[in-house]
Amino acid sequence: MLTSSKVIEKLIYARLLDHITTNSILVYEQFGFRTRYSTEQATFSLINDILTAMNNKLKIGDIFCHLQKAFDCVNHKILLDKLEFYGIEGKFKTLIECYLTCRYQKVILDNNTNINSFSKWELIKNGVPQDSILGPLFFLLYINDLPKVITKNNSMVLFADDTSLLITDSNNLDFNININQSFRNIIYWFNSNLLILNFNKTHYVEFRTKNYYHVKTKLKHEHKNISNSTETTCLGLIIDETLSWKQHIDQTATKLCSACYALRNLKYIVPQSTLRTIYYAYVHSIFSYGIIFWGRPPIVKKLFILQKKIVRIIINSGVREFCSEAFKNMEIMMLYSQYIFLLILFTVKNVHLFTSNRE
């Protein structure tokens, strides 16, 4: 029964996705749960907007919004109304309505007793089904009209429920008015769609050049202050106010030190081929993620030293021995080579994002 329901769910997903793609329904600001879209593209869009504003000498701030249990707060009626607005009606809408409604759940506590160990069955009135095929797509449609609240000169980057609202303006007075109005607009949208903004985890970062200091804008709503931070974590990367990436590199170095410790203990009990497999399963992924943004050679020397240390552990060589041949023999890219390779690969895959010399 479970298998057949998944097959039907995939068929519904295919038909729904075809309708969405054919009619270009999803906004370009949305990068989550979409084919040929990635966190790298979302981060590139965000960083590119920040650097463009800096080059134009504009004041720029970013509100990184954190929603509380976003997938569980999706209101079924609002979702169905939005589906109808996007042209999903008739029997297909009725099918989706049946899929969403008439679901029940209860909580069971595994406390080895029979006293109050479970709740009653209750009807689910909100939320998309967890771990379902259709759930993420429904959520994308639910928040698809969110970018419409932003005003001109501002921009937004969405990755599922991660929302980044970028505000730019030419002077302090206009900037203060712009950012507070934009924040009120986005809160009003969240409230209208019964989504809850977590004020404690929502951060505001005001970007600047390294030698420029200014009084930061204070952001609040109904006596609730938004944390004014010098850095924040966005899509797994630590972004600081000057885009120096120092904090992210320090965090990466900490992870690599843990990898060194683990490999040093494992090298006595597993063969070199297994250590190489562990390198690609753990260390390589740490190096690869987001390296096109933070991997500029001058600032990653400490990470390259750690990479060489890890390779020496794998081949069981001394701390002062050259390991260039070891990189070649094990077919492991040096950090700088990996940065260049992934940068070229990203450019080739996203050539439409760049301007060629002849243009």
Residue frames as qw, qx, qy, qz and C-alpha x, y, z in Angstrom:
[[0.000, 0.887, 0.462, 0.000, 0.00, 0.00, 0.00],
 [0.315, -0.797, 0.104, 0.505, 2.84, 2.34, 0.91],
 [0.429, -0.147, 0.593, 0.665, 4.67, 1.60, -2.33],
 [0.232, 0.581, 0.671, 0.398, 1.62, 2.24, -4.51],
 [0.115, -0.931, -0.288, 0.193, 0.91, 5.54, -2.71],
 [0.372, -0.605, 0.313, 0.630, 4.46, 6.69, -3.46],
 [0.372, 0.179, 0.685, 0.600, 4.00, 5.85, -7.14],
 [0.073, 0.808, 0.554, 0.184, 0.79, 7.89, -7.29],
 [0.289, -0.865, -0.059, 0.406, 2.49, 10.73, -5.42],
 [0.422, -0.309, 0.484, 0.702, 5.31, 10.75, -8.00],
 [0.264, 0.483, 0.679, 0.485, 2.76, 10.91, -10.83],
 [0.094, -0.923, -0.367, 0.058, 1.04, 13.90, -9.18],
 [0.414, -0.686, 0.184, 0.569, 4.44, 15.53, -8.66],
 [0.428, 0.016, 0.597, 0.678, 5.39, 15.05, -12.33],
 [0.139, 0.703, 0.598, 0.359, 2.11, 16.58, -13.58],
 [0.253, -0.920, -0.215, 0.209, 2.32, 19.47, -11.13],
 [0.469, -0.523, 0.312, 0.640, 5.96, 20.18, -11.93],
 [0.386, 0.286, 0.620, 0.620, 5.23, 20.12, -15.66],
 [0.001, 0.867, 0.464, 0.181, 2.48, 22.71, -15.16],
 [0.384, -0.845, -0.003, 0.372, 4.76, 24.91, -13.03],
 [0.503, -0.290, 0.460, 0.672, 7.68, 24.69, -15.47],
 [0.334, 0.485, 0.630, 0.506, 5.59, 25.23, -18.62],
 [0.059, -0.894, -0.361, -0.258, 3.99, 28.37, -17.18],
 [0.423, 0.360, -0.321, 0.767, 7.16, 29.65, -15.44],
 [0.499, -0.750, -0.343, -0.266, 5.28, 29.96, -12.15],
 [0.721, -0.512, -0.178, 0.432, 8.14, 29.80, -9.64],
 [0.039, 0.993, -0.106, -0.038, 9.94, 33.12, -9.06],
 [0.696, 0.525, -0.358, 0.336, 13.60, 33.41, -10.04],
 [0.184, -0.699, 0.484, -0.494, 14.50, 34.33, -6.43],
 [0.862, -0.290, 0.308, -0.281, 13.73, 30.76, -5.33],
 [0.334, 0.578, -0.742, -0.069, 16.64, 28.28, -5.43],
 [0.383, -0.254, 0.822, -0.337, 15.45, 25.50, -3.12],
 [0.600, 0.189, 0.758, -0.172, 14.15, 22.08, -4.21],
 [0.602, 0.713, 0.009, -0.359, 14.53, 22.91, -7.90],
 [0.879, 0.155, 0.294, 0.343, 16.29, 20.96, -10.63],
 [0.588, 0.465, 0.069, 0.658, 19.53, 22.60, -11.83],
 [0.169, -0.845, 0.120, -0.492, 19.45, 25.03, -8.88],
 [0.759, -0.096, -0.493, 0.415, 21.83, 24.78, -5.93],
 [0.468, -0.802, -0.184, 0.321, 23.04, 26.47, -2.76],
 [0.530, -0.169, 0.252, 0.792, 26.07, 27.67, -4.76],
 [0.137, 0.505, 0.476, 0.707, 23.81, 29.57, -7.17],
 [0.349, -0.845, -0.394, -0.099, 21.83, 31.04, -4.28],
 [0.579, -0.610, -0.013, 0.541, 25.02, 32.15, -2.52],
 [0.438, 0.110, 0.367, 0.813, 26.41, 33.56, -5.77],
 [0.027, -0.726, -0.473, -0.498, 23.25, 35.64, -6.27],
 [0.476, -0.836, -0.239, 0.130, 23.51, 37.00, -2.71],
 [0.598, -0.436, 0.152, 0.655, 27.24, 37.77, -2.84],
 [0.374, 0.328, 0.446, 0.744, 26.99, 39.28, -6.31],
 [0.135, -0.846, -0.396, -0.329, 24.23, 41.67, -5.15],
 [0.553, -0.763, -0.083, 0.325, 26.31, 42.70, -2.13],
 [0.573, -0.216, 0.296, 0.733, 29.46, 43.34, -4.16],
 [0.236, 0.565, 0.482, 0.626, 27.52, 45.22, -6.84],
 [0.278, -0.909, -0.290, -0.113, 26.06, 47.54, -4.18],
 [0.609, -0.604, 0.087, 0.506, 29.51, 48.06, -2.65],
 [0.507, 0.106, 0.404, 0.754, 30.98, 48.93, -6.05],
 [0.034, 0.689, 0.432, 0.581, 28.19, 51.47, -6.55],
 [0.166, 0.161, -0.437, 0.869, 28.97, 52.96, -3.10],
 [0.558, -0.468, -0.316, -0.608, 25.51, 52.18, -1.76],
 [0.341, -0.340, 0.685, -0.547, 24.63, 51.45, 1.83],
 [0.678, 0.033, -0.646, -0.351, 23.62, 47.81, 2.11],
 [0.390, -0.284, 0.714, -0.508, 22.08, 45.61, 4.76],
 [0.523, 0.004, -0.783, -0.336, 20.69, 42.08, 4.78],
 [0.624, -0.268, 0.422, -0.600, 17.94, 40.63, 6.97],
 [0.331, 0.148, -0.925, -0.114, 18.39, 36.87, 7.31],
 [0.665, -0.238, 0.106, -0.699, 14.93, 35.66, 8.31],
 [0.120, 0.109, -0.979, 0.120, 14.42, 32.43, 10.22],
 [0.651, -0.238, -0.251, -0.676, 10.94, 30.91, 10.18],
 [0.359, -0.262, 0.783, -0.435, 9.70, 28.75, 13.02],
 [0.452, 0.164, 0.874, -0.070, 8.57, 25.28, 11.88],
 [0.286, 0.367, -0.286, -0.838, 7.77, 26.67, 8.44],
 [0.309, 0.023, -0.851, -0.425, 6.68, 23.38, 6.82],
 [0.151, -0.349, -0.885, 0.269, 4.39, 22.58, 9.75],
 [0.094, 0.488, 0.354, -0.792, 2.66, 25.98, 9.61],
 [0.101, 0.002, -0.610, -0.786, 1.43, 25.77, 6.00],
 [0.484, 0.265, 0.483, -0.680, -2.31, 26.46, 6.11],
 [0.399, 0.209, 0.853, 0.263, -4.23, 24.05, 3.85],
 [0.314, 0.806, 0.480, -0.147, -6.91, 26.55, 2.81],
 [0.024, 0.865, -0.238, -0.441, -4.39, 29.24, 1.91],
 [0.317, -0.321, 0.784, 0.426, -2.31, 26.70, -0.02],
 [0.408, 0.427, 0.794, 0.148, -5.32, 25.45, -1.99],
 [0.229, 0.904, 0.234, -0.276, -6.37, 29.02, -2.80],
 [0.089, -0.738, 0.479, 0.466, -2.86, 29.73, -4.10],
 [0.405, -0.024, 0.854, 0.327, -2.86, 26.54, -6.17],
 [0.388, 0.696, 0.604, -0.019, -6.12, 27.66, -7.78],
 [0.073, 0.911, -0.086, -0.396, -4.58, 31.07, -8.49],
 [0.159, -0.546, 0.700, 0.432, -1.74, 29.32, -10.30],
 [0.575, 0.302, -0.484, -0.586, -4.19, 27.44, -12.52],
 [0.191, 0.047, -0.976, 0.091, -4.51, 24.20, -10.56],
 [0.520, 0.023, 0.276, -0.808, -8.24, 23.62, -10.36],
 [0.777, 0.108, -0.386, -0.486, -11.00, 21.13, -11.05],
 [0.966, -0.169, -0.185, -0.066, -10.36, 17.43, -10.40],
 [0.658, 0.318, -0.414, 0.543, -6.63, 17.95, -9.99],
 [0.124, -0.504, 0.361, -0.775, -7.19, 20.46, -7.18],
 [0.821, -0.340, 0.006, -0.460, -9.74, 18.09, -5.58],
 [0.912, 0.081, -0.351, 0.196, -7.14, 15.30, -5.71],
 [0.378, 0.383, -0.445, 0.716, -4.56, 17.49, -3.95],
 [0.449, -0.480, 0.192, -0.728, -7.16, 18.57, -1.39],
 [0.941, -0.220, -0.151, -0.206, -7.87, 14.92, -0.59],
 [0.754, 0.243, -0.412, 0.451, -4.12, 14.32, -0.29],
 [0.129, 0.440, -0.388, 0.799, -3.68, 17.15, 2.22],
 [0.534, -0.357, 0.219, -0.734, -6.82, 16.77, 4.34],
 [0.926, -0.189, -0.090, -0.314, -8.27, 13.93, 6.41],
 [0.623, 0.305, -0.613, 0.377, -4.87, 13.07, 7.88],
 [0.673, -0.707, -0.024, -0.217, -4.59, 12.17, 11.55],
 [0.522, 0.416, -0.602, 0.439, -1.67, 11.85, 13.91],
 [0.702, -0.695, -0.071, -0.142, -0.90, 11.00, 17.51],
 [0.128, 0.720, -0.604, 0.316, 2.14, 11.13, 19.76],
 [0.937, -0.240, -0.254, 0.007, 3.55, 7.98, 21.35],
 [0.150, -0.804, 0.519, -0.250, 6.07, 8.18, 24.21],
 [0.837, 0.115, -0.526, 0.096, 8.39, 5.21, 24.53],
 [0.194, -0.643, 0.499, -0.547, 8.73, 5.29, 28.32],
 [0.351, 0.093, -0.925, 0.117, 8.25, 1.55, 28.94],
 [0.186, 0.227, 0.724, -0.624, 4.98, 2.18, 30.77],
 [0.039, 0.471, 0.790, 0.391, 1.33, 2.00, 29.79],
 [0.128, -0.766, -0.471, 0.419, 0.34, 5.15, 31.66],
 [0.177, 0.921, 0.044, -0.344, -0.23, 8.24, 29.46],
 [0.546, -0.294, 0.562, 0.547, 2.17, 6.89, 26.85],
 [0.220, 0.242, 0.630, 0.704, 0.19, 8.11, 23.84],
 [0.238, 0.267, 0.161, -0.920, -2.21, 10.84, 22.85],
 [0.599, 0.499, 0.565, -0.268, -5.52, 10.70, 21.04],
 [0.454, 0.292, 0.560, 0.628, -5.74, 10.79, 17.26],
 [0.071, 0.732, 0.198, -0.648, -6.10, 14.41, 16.12],
 [0.611, 0.697, 0.336, 0.171, -6.93, 15.86, 12.71],
 [0.496, -0.225, 0.191, 0.816, -4.01, 17.63, 10.98],
 [0.254, 0.878, 0.375, -0.158, -5.17, 21.09, 9.92],
 [0.146, 0.934, -0.283, -0.159, -1.82, 22.61, 8.95],
 [0.391, -0.571, 0.683, 0.235, 1.47, 21.56, 7.43],
 [0.700, 0.440, -0.462, -0.321, 2.66, 19.59, 4.45],
 [0.981, -0.188, -0.016, -0.031, 3.31, 15.83, 4.95],
 [0.322, -0.764, 0.543, 0.130, 6.78, 15.20, 6.35],
 [0.366, -0.318, 0.822, 0.300, 9.30, 13.26, 4.21],
 [0.655, 0.533, 0.515, -0.145, 6.87, 13.32, 1.30],
 [0.519, 0.198, 0.478, 0.681, 7.58, 13.86, -2.39],
 [0.088, 0.746, 0.447, 0.485, 5.02, 16.64, -2.80],
 [0.444, -0.769, -0.315, 0.336, 5.65, 18.49, 0.47],
 [0.419, -0.380, 0.153, 0.810, 8.64, 20.61, -0.64],
 [0.148, 0.293, 0.556, 0.764, 6.95, 21.59, -3.93],
 [0.237, -0.779, -0.561, -0.146, 3.80, 22.65, -2.08],
 [0.445, -0.691, -0.171, 0.543, 5.90, 24.84, 0.20],
 [0.347, -0.080, 0.346, 0.868, 7.60, 26.54, -2.75],
 [0.048, -0.538, -0.586, -0.604, 4.18, 27.44, -4.16],
 [0.393, -0.756, -0.496, 0.169, 3.03, 28.60, -0.73],
 [0.357, -0.714, -0.005, 0.603, 5.78, 31.24, -0.43],
 [0.562, 0.318, 0.458, 0.611, 6.06, 31.95, -4.14],
 [0.092, 0.850, 0.298, 0.425, 4.48, 35.41, -3.86],
 [0.578, -0.668, -0.159, 0.441, 6.75, 36.52, -0.98],
 [0.489, -0.066, 0.204, 0.845, 9.21, 38.44, -3.26],
 [0.080, 0.679, 0.476, 0.554, 6.33, 40.68, -4.39],
 [0.397, -0.858, -0.293, 0.146, 6.51, 42.56, -1.07],
 [0.563, -0.359, 0.108, 0.737, 9.96, 43.97, -1.78],
 [0.251, 0.910, 0.103, -0.314, 10.35, 47.42, -3.31],
 [0.693, 0.675, -0.108, 0.230, 12.60, 48.55, -6.13],
 [0.188, 0.758, -0.527, 0.335, 16.39, 48.58, -5.59],
 [0.551, -0.416, 0.654, -0.310, 15.99, 45.77, -3.05],
 [0.607, 0.258, -0.700, -0.275, 16.38, 42.06, -3.71],
 [0.765, -0.324, 0.402, -0.384, 15.61, 38.71, -2.14],
 [0.388, 0.338, -0.851, -0.108, 17.20, 35.26, -2.18],
 [0.809, -0.221, 0.242, -0.488, 15.07, 32.27, -1.17],
 [0.357, 0.263, -0.895, -0.053, 16.21, 28.73, -0.52],
 [0.417, -0.413, -0.810, 0.003, 13.08, 26.88, 0.63],
 [0.379, -0.841, -0.386, -0.011, 12.30, 28.55, 4.00],
 [0.534, -0.376, -0.011, 0.757, 15.62, 30.43, 4.24],
 [0.251, 0.883, 0.336, 0.211, 14.85, 34.04, 3.35],
 [0.500, -0.282, 0.011, 0.819, 17.46, 36.72, 2.76],
 [0.193, 0.908, 0.365, 0.069, 16.17, 40.28, 2.22],
 [0.570, -0.058, 0.082, 0.816, 18.82, 42.62, 0.80],
 [0.039, 0.938, 0.319, -0.125, 18.24, 46.36, 1.22],
 [0.547, 0.017, 0.143, 0.825, 20.26, 49.03, -0.60],
 [0.086, 0.944, 0.316, 0.035, 20.02, 52.82, -0.75],
 [0.525, 0.595, -0.082, 0.604, 22.17, 55.85, -1.43],
 [0.005, 0.531, -0.377, 0.759, 21.98, 57.68, 1.92],
 [0.104, -0.006, -0.857, 0.505, 21.35, 56.92, 5.58],
 [0.418, 0.163, 0.340, -0.827, 17.93, 58.55, 5.89],
 [0.707, 0.238, -0.348, -0.568, 16.45, 56.79, 2.84],
 [0.447, 0.192, -0.871, 0.066, 18.10, 53.56, 3.92],
 [0.108, 0.022, 0.765, -0.635, 16.52, 53.67, 7.39],
 [0.598, 0.238, 0.144, -0.751, 13.08, 54.32, 5.92],
 [0.634, 0.321, -0.591, -0.381, 13.56, 51.63, 3.26],
 [0.331, 0.160, -0.912, 0.182, 14.74, 48.87, 5.57],
 [0.233, 0.097, 0.696, -0.672, 12.10, 49.42, 8.24],
 [0.644, 0.298, -0.012, -0.704, 9.31, 49.59, 5.68],
 [0.590, 0.302, -0.707, -0.246, 10.58, 46.47, 3.93],
 [0.125, 0.090, -0.913, 0.377, 10.80, 44.63, 7.23],
 [0.450, 0.187, 0.466, -0.738, 7.23, 45.61, 8.12],
 [0.666, 0.332, -0.328, -0.582, 6.08, 44.40, 4.70],
 [0.482, 0.230, -0.844, -0.042, 7.70, 41.01, 5.09],
 [0.083, 0.026, 0.824, -0.560, 6.34, 40.53, 8.62],
 [0.571, 0.254, 0.176, -0.761, 2.86, 41.47, 7.39],
 [0.651, 0.293, -0.579, -0.394, 3.19, 38.84, 4.65],
 [0.264, 0.132, -0.922, 0.250, 4.30, 36.19, 7.16],
 [0.278, 0.130, 0.636, -0.708, 1.39, 37.02, 9.47],
 [0.629, 0.299, -0.096, -0.711, -1.11, 36.99, 6.59],
 [0.712, 0.260, -0.612, -0.226, 0.09, 33.54, 5.57],
 [0.841, -0.486, 0.060, -0.232, 0.18, 32.23, 9.17],
 [0.803, 0.226, -0.341, 0.434, 3.95, 31.75, 9.19],
 [0.549, -0.827, -0.058, 0.106, 5.90, 32.59, 12.35],
 [0.462, 0.704, -0.341, 0.417, 9.12, 34.61, 12.24],
 [0.789, -0.431, -0.265, 0.348, 11.61, 33.57, 14.91],
 [0.042, 0.971, -0.104, 0.210, 12.95, 36.94, 16.10],
 [0.634, -0.668, 0.372, 0.118, 15.65, 35.31, 18.23],
 [0.723, -0.068, 0.547, 0.416, 17.22, 33.58, 15.23],
 [0.473, 0.798, 0.270, 0.260, 16.64, 36.35, 12.69],
 [0.553, -0.453, 0.075, 0.695, 19.79, 38.42, 12.13],
 [0.359, 0.927, 0.103, 0.005, 20.58, 41.71, 10.47],
 [0.690, -0.241, 0.229, 0.643, 24.02, 42.25, 8.93],
 [0.265, 0.943, 0.013, -0.201, 25.13, 45.60, 7.52],
 [0.849, 0.149, 0.180, 0.473, 27.88, 45.09, 4.95],
 [0.026, -0.972, 0.152, 0.176, 30.80, 47.47, 4.56],
 [0.678, 0.567, -0.366, 0.291, 34.31, 47.75, 3.15],
 [0.768, -0.204, -0.425, 0.432, 37.17, 46.93, 5.52],
 [0.370, 0.007, -0.218, 0.903, 38.27, 50.52, 6.15],
 [0.256, -0.405, -0.214, -0.851, 34.80, 52.03, 6.46],
 [0.194, -0.297, -0.816, 0.456, 33.03, 52.30, 9.82],
 [0.272, -0.351, -0.230, -0.866, 29.60, 53.74, 10.43],
 [0.402, -0.049, 0.609, -0.682, 26.74, 53.74, 12.92],
 [0.060, -0.126, -0.950, -0.279, 24.69, 50.64, 12.24],
 [0.485, -0.259, -0.255, -0.795, 20.97, 50.82, 11.68],
 [0.244, -0.019, 0.841, -0.483, 18.79, 49.50, 14.49],
 [0.457, -0.096, -0.643, -0.607, 15.96, 47.27, 13.39],
 [0.142, 0.103, 0.843, -0.509, 12.94, 46.39, 15.50],
 [0.381, -0.282, -0.582, -0.661, 9.26, 45.57, 15.23],
 [0.654, -0.573, -0.262, -0.418, 6.69, 46.12, 17.95],
 [0.469, -0.748, 0.402, -0.243, 9.33, 46.36, 20.69],
 [0.942, -0.095, 0.277, 0.166, 11.11, 43.26, 19.40],
 [0.001, 0.825, -0.460, -0.329, 14.72, 43.98, 18.46],
 [0.925, 0.367, -0.079, 0.059, 16.48, 42.17, 15.63],
 [0.739, -0.473, 0.223, 0.424, 19.99, 41.04, 16.43],
 [0.372, 0.898, -0.225, -0.064, 22.52, 43.35, 14.75],
 [0.890, -0.249, 0.291, 0.246, 25.35, 40.97, 13.90],
 [0.012, 0.748, -0.518, -0.415, 28.76, 41.23, 12.30],
 [0.164, 0.252, -0.901, -0.312, 28.33, 37.74, 10.84],
 [0.764, 0.050, 0.340, -0.546, 25.70, 35.08, 10.24],
 [0.339, -0.107, 0.905, 0.234, 25.41, 31.57, 8.87],
 [0.623, 0.475, 0.017, -0.621, 23.64, 31.36, 5.52],
 [0.898, 0.359, -0.174, -0.189, 23.29, 28.07, 3.64],
 [0.950, -0.157, -0.021, 0.270, 26.16, 26.51, 5.56],
 [0.564, 0.377, -0.096, 0.728, 28.58, 29.41, 5.04],
 [0.355, -0.706, -0.317, 0.524, 29.58, 32.01, 7.64],
 [0.348, 0.658, 0.245, 0.621, 29.20, 35.41, 5.96],
 [0.398, -0.524, -0.310, 0.687, 30.72, 38.39, 7.77],
 [0.147, 0.889, 0.266, -0.342, 30.13, 42.10, 7.28],
 [0.036, 0.775, -0.422, -0.470, 33.29, 42.67, 5.17],
 [0.920, 0.364, -0.056, -0.137, 33.13, 39.37, 3.23],
 [0.007, -0.730, 0.682, -0.040, 36.57, 38.43, 4.54],
 [0.893, 0.024, -0.406, -0.192, 35.49, 34.79, 5.17],
 [0.122, 0.506, -0.729, 0.444, 37.87, 34.63, 8.16],
 [0.590, -0.211, 0.538, -0.564, 35.25, 33.16, 10.49],
 [0.926, 0.228, -0.027, -0.298, 34.24, 30.52, 7.96],
 [0.623, 0.509, -0.566, 0.181, 37.86, 29.51, 7.36],
 [0.156, -0.442, 0.708, -0.528, 38.47, 29.28, 11.11],
 [0.795, -0.042, 0.362, -0.485, 35.45, 27.00, 11.46],
 [0.870, 0.404, -0.259, -0.115, 36.65, 24.89, 8.51],
 [0.302, 0.564, -0.693, 0.334, 40.09, 24.61, 10.13],
 [0.492, -0.307, 0.617, -0.532, 38.45, 23.29, 13.32],
 [0.918, 0.178, 0.123, -0.331, 36.64, 20.58, 11.32],
 [0.716, 0.534, -0.441, 0.087, 39.88, 19.61, 9.58],
 [0.062, -0.536, 0.722, -0.433, 41.70, 19.32, 12.92],
 [0.755, -0.102, 0.474, -0.441, 39.03, 16.83, 13.99],
 [0.893, 0.409, -0.123, -0.142, 39.60, 14.92, 10.74],
 [0.343, 0.636, -0.644, 0.251, 43.35, 14.84, 11.43],
 [0.405, -0.379, 0.688, -0.468, 42.71, 13.34, 14.85],
 [0.878, 0.124, 0.285, -0.363, 40.36, 10.69, 13.47],
 [0.793, 0.536, -0.288, -0.015, 42.67, 9.67, 10.61],
 [0.105, 0.635, -0.697, 0.315, 45.69, 9.52, 12.91],
 [0.567, -0.233, 0.674, -0.413, 43.88, 6.99, 15.09],
 [0.881, 0.310, 0.199, -0.296, 42.56, 5.00, 12.13],
 [0.487, 0.697, -0.510, -0.130, 45.82, 4.66, 10.20],
 [0.155, -0.434, 0.870, -0.177, 46.99, 1.85, 12.51],
 [0.523, 0.113, 0.790, -0.300, 43.94, -0.35, 11.92],
 [0.684, 0.619, 0.341, -0.183, 42.87, 0.27, 8.30],
 [0.677, 0.116, 0.384, 0.618, 44.78, 0.18, 4.98],
 [0.148, -0.305, 0.148, 0.929, 45.77, 3.28, 3.02],
 [0.088, -0.282, -0.689, -0.661, 43.01, 2.73, 0.47],
 [0.297, -0.675, -0.674, 0.051, 40.41, 2.96, 3.24],
 [0.296, -0.560, -0.181, 0.753, 42.00, 6.17, 4.56],
 [0.066, -0.040, 0.444, 0.893, 41.76, 7.64, 1.06],
 [0.211, -0.508, -0.749, -0.370, 38.07, 6.68, 0.94],
 [0.340, -0.690, -0.496, 0.404, 37.54, 8.40, 4.30],
 [0.239, -0.307, 0.115, 0.914, 39.30, 11.49, 2.95],
 [0.098, -0.175, -0.565, -0.801, 36.89, 11.75, 0.02],
 [0.331, -0.574, -0.738, -0.127, 33.88, 10.96, 2.19],
 [0.400, -0.773, -0.371, 0.324, 34.63, 13.60, 4.82],
 [0.383, -0.510, 0.112, 0.762, 37.58, 15.93, 4.20],
 [0.236, 0.163, 0.575, 0.766, 36.96, 16.49, 0.47],
 [0.093, -0.731, -0.622, -0.265, 33.37, 17.58, 1.10],
 [0.361, -0.780, -0.220, 0.462, 34.55, 20.13, 3.69],
 [0.349, -0.317, 0.346, 0.811, 37.04, 21.59, 1.21],
 [0.181, 0.310, 0.694, 0.624, 34.63, 21.62, -1.71],
 [0.054, -0.769, -0.636, -0.006, 31.57, 23.28, -0.23],
 [0.033, -0.980, -0.177, 0.091, 31.52, 26.98, -1.06],
 [0.665, -0.324, 0.211, 0.640, 35.22, 27.09, -1.92],
 [0.400, 0.525, 0.384, 0.646, 34.52, 29.26, -4.98],
 [0.176, -0.913, -0.181, -0.321, 33.58, 32.05, -2.55],
 [0.531, -0.824, 0.198, -0.004, 36.09, 31.68, 0.29],
 [0.926, -0.070, 0.202, 0.312, 38.96, 29.89, -1.47],
 [0.357, 0.901, -0.187, 0.162, 41.07, 32.86, -2.56],
 [0.810, 0.196, -0.397, 0.385, 44.74, 31.75, -2.19],
 [0.153, 0.538, -0.425, 0.712, 46.02, 34.47, 0.22],
 [0.498, -0.428, 0.326, -0.681, 43.54, 33.57, 2.98],
 [0.954, -0.106, -0.051, -0.275, 43.49, 29.76, 2.85],
 [0.374, 0.577, -0.695, 0.210, 47.14, 29.01, 3.58],
 [0.377, -0.336, 0.716, -0.483, 46.27, 27.55, 7.00],
 [0.869, 0.156, 0.262, -0.389, 43.81, 25.13, 5.36],
 [0.735, 0.544, -0.403, -0.030, 46.38, 24.03, 2.78],
 [0.034, 0.530, -0.769, 0.356, 48.82, 23.28, 5.62],
 [0.637, -0.105, 0.601, -0.471, 46.15, 21.12, 7.26],
 [0.876, 0.384, -0.055, -0.287, 45.44, 19.36, 3.97],
 [0.504, 0.571, -0.633, 0.139, 49.12, 18.46, 3.60],
 [0.276, -0.384, 0.747, -0.468, 49.12, 17.25, 7.20],
 [0.823, 0.097, 0.347, -0.439, 46.18, 14.95, 6.45],
 [0.800, 0.507, -0.303, -0.110, 47.87, 13.56, 3.33],
 [0.206, 0.559, -0.747, 0.296, 51.06, 12.86, 5.30],
 [0.565, -0.207, 0.640, -0.478, 48.98, 10.96, 7.86],
 [0.892, 0.296, 0.081, -0.333, 47.45, 8.84, 5.08],
 [0.759, 0.511, -0.388, 0.109, 50.84, 7.94, 3.54],
 [0.826, -0.532, -0.036, 0.182, 52.46, 7.70, 7.00],
 [0.620, 0.455, -0.122, 0.627, 55.32, 10.11, 6.25],
 [0.446, -0.321, -0.349, 0.759, 57.22, 12.59, 8.38],
 [0.044, 0.861, 0.377, -0.338, 56.00, 16.11, 9.05],
 [0.066, -0.756, 0.295, 0.581, 58.80, 17.67, 6.98],
 [0.443, 0.017, 0.778, 0.446, 58.71, 15.34, 3.99],
 [0.285, 0.238, -0.331, -0.867, 57.47, 16.63, 0.63],
 [0.467, 0.258, 0.806, -0.255, 54.06, 15.27, -0.28],
 [0.397, 0.486, -0.256, -0.735, 53.54, 16.57, -3.84],
 [0.291, 0.186, -0.880, -0.326, 53.92, 13.07, -5.30],
 [0.097, 0.221, 0.901, -0.360, 51.49, 11.69, -2.74],
 [0.416, 0.483, 0.221, -0.738, 48.78, 14.07, -4.01],
 [0.453, 0.422, -0.556, -0.555, 49.38, 12.78, -7.56],
 [0.171, 0.116, -0.978, -0.022, 49.53, 9.10, -6.61],
 [0.119, 0.350, 0.831, -0.417, 46.30, 9.25, -4.60],
 [0.048, 0.468, 0.584, 0.661, 44.62, 11.50, -7.19],
 [0.248, -0.770, -0.475, 0.347, 43.83, 14.16, -4.59],
 [0.295, 0.759, 0.132, 0.565, 43.71, 17.78, -5.75],
 [0.361, -0.109, -0.365, 0.851, 45.68, 20.33, -3.80],
 [0.026, 0.683, 0.540, -0.491, 43.46, 22.98, -2.25],
 [0.068, 0.574, -0.193, -0.793, 44.47, 25.72, -4.71],
 [0.066, 0.066, -0.820, -0.564, 43.91, 23.42, -7.69],
 [0.005, -0.480, -0.873, 0.089, 40.53, 22.40, -6.30],
 [0.063, 0.670, 0.272, -0.688, 39.56, 26.08, -5.98],
 [0.122, 0.422, -0.476, -0.762, 40.48, 26.81, -9.61],
 [0.048, -0.102, -0.937, -0.330, 38.82, 23.65, -10.92],
 [0.014, 0.581, 0.780, -0.233, 35.50, 24.23, -9.11],
 [0.076, 0.633, 0.067, -0.767, 35.51, 27.90, -10.05],
 [0.134, 0.252, -0.665, -0.690, 35.87, 27.00, -13.75],
 [0.051, -0.277, -0.953, -0.112, 33.22, 24.29, -13.40],
 [0.070, 0.640, 0.562, -0.519, 30.75, 26.73, -11.81],
 [0.124, 0.546, -0.215, -0.801, 31.41, 29.29, -14.57],
 [0.107, 0.075, -0.839, -0.529, 30.85, 26.71, -17.34],
 [0.051, -0.431, -0.899, 0.062, 27.60, 25.48, -15.76],
 [0.010, -0.814, -0.460, 0.355, 26.32, 29.01, -15.17],
 [0.422, 0.062, 0.319, 0.847, 27.76, 30.85, -18.15],
 [0.020, -0.718, -0.512, -0.471, 24.47, 32.78, -18.48],
 [0.441, -0.820, -0.280, 0.235, 25.28, 34.61, -15.24],
 [0.493, -0.492, 0.209, 0.687, 28.42, 36.19, -16.61],
 [0.430, 0.867, 0.000, -0.253, 29.23, 38.79, -19.26],
 [0.849, 0.114, 0.241, 0.457, 31.73, 37.72, -21.90],
 [0.365, -0.418, 0.174, 0.814, 34.50, 40.01, -23.13],
 [0.165, 0.230, 0.599, 0.749, 32.91, 40.49, -26.52],
 [0.169, -0.753, -0.609, -0.184, 29.75, 41.81, -24.84]]
